[in-house]
Structures are given as C-alpha cells and as structure tokens.
C-alpha cells in the first residue's frame, strides 16, 4: 500500500511541477526555446508540430515524464540499501525515458504528424 501511495504522490507532484514550469510558461508567452523533450521528438521522429496543438504535446510530455519519474521512484524505493537504490536509478532512468518517448513518438507518427522528408 505504501508503494502505491508513493507512486501516486510522486506522480501528482511531478505532474504539477511540469505543468507549472513547462506548460504555463508557454501560456504566458515566456517560452523562448522548446523543451528538450520536444526537440528530441522532432529530431528522432521528424514530427511536424504545425499539424497538432503544441500545448497538447506539452501536456502529453508532462504526463509521460511524471509517469516515468514516479515509476522509477517506486522501483527504487523497494531496494533495501542505498547502493542498490543508486545502481537501480542509474540503470533504469535512461531506458525508461527512451522507451516512453518512443511510444509518444510512435503515437504522433501514426497520427500523421510526420514531416515529409
């Protein structure tokens, strides 16, 4: 029960942080450059952001990033020692992020947002 509570609290906290600092920045017009997640999706999957709402993409990125971080925190919390927690964190962070953004990129590619290359 503690793991589920930790997952939900972490997810909600990280999602709110992303919404405040990524999505709201766009809404207020203070976004001078695109977040690294958007640049990665554009470069890797050749997405055309003119076809869909940019704010919707930022909301999806907030959701996916919060889910990734909450999942990693929940997995790490099950370890018994600090060294195992550290090792798990280092080994899990990159693959989980790449896999989740692969799903996001594939989803938007199937929706027809791919540039004509």
N, C-alpha and C positions, 0 to 999 in steps of 0.2 A: 504494500500500500504506500509506503514511503517513496518508492521509486516512481510510482505513478504521480504522486503529488509533486515530487521534484521535477519530473518531466513537464507537467502542466504549468507549474510556476515559472520554470525556466523558459518555456515556450512563450508564455504570455509576456514576460519581462523583456525578452529579446525582441519579440514582435513589436512591442510598444516602442522600444528604442529605435528600431529600424524605421518605424512609421514616423517618428518624430524627426529623425536626423536625415532620412533619405527621401521619403515621400513628401513630407511637409516642406522640405527645402525647395522642391520643385514647385509646389503650390505657391510659395511666396516669391518665386522668381529669383531665388538666390543661388540656384544651381548653375555654376559656371562650367562645370565639366561633368561628364557622365560617370556614374559609379563604375568601379572596376568590374563588377558582375555584368553590367550591360555591355561594356567594351569586350569582355571575354565572349559573351554570347554572339555579339556582332562579328567578331573575328573568327571564331570557331565554326559557327553555323551560318554565317553570311546572312544574318537577319536584316530585313528592311523594316525599320521601325516606323516608317511613314504609313504603313498599312494598318497598324493597330494602335491602340491607345498606349502612349508611353507610360502614363500613370498606372494602367493595368499591369504592365510589365514590371514596374517597380513594386506594386503590391504583391505580385507573384514572387518576386525576388525576396521581399520581406518575409513572406510565408515560408519559402524554402530555406532561407538562411536561419530563421528561427527554429524550424524543424530540425535542421542539421545540428545546430548547436545544442538544442535540447536532447537530441538523441545521443550525441557524444558525451554530454554531461551525465546522462543517465547510465550509459555504459561504464564510464569511468568511476562513477560512484559505487559500483558493485565490487570494485577491486579492494583488496584489504590493505595493501601497503602503498606508500607514496611513490615508490619507484615503479611499481606496476601501473599505477594511475598515470604517471608521466609517460611511460612507454606506450600505453594504450592511446593516450591523447596524441602523441606524435605519430603513431602508426595509423590512426583512424581519421584524422582531420582531413588530409588531402584526398584520400579515396572517396570518402563520403561526400565531400563537396563536389568533386568531379562527377560522381555518379548522379547526384541530384541535379546538377546543372546540365548533364547530358539529357536527362528526362525533360527538363524545361526546354532545352534547345530542340529536341526532337518534337516536342509538342508544338512549338511555334513553327517549326519547319513543315509539319503536317497541316497546320492551319493556313499555309500559303504565304508565310511572311518571308520566304527566302528571296534574296536578291537574284536577279538574272545575271549569272556570272558567265 
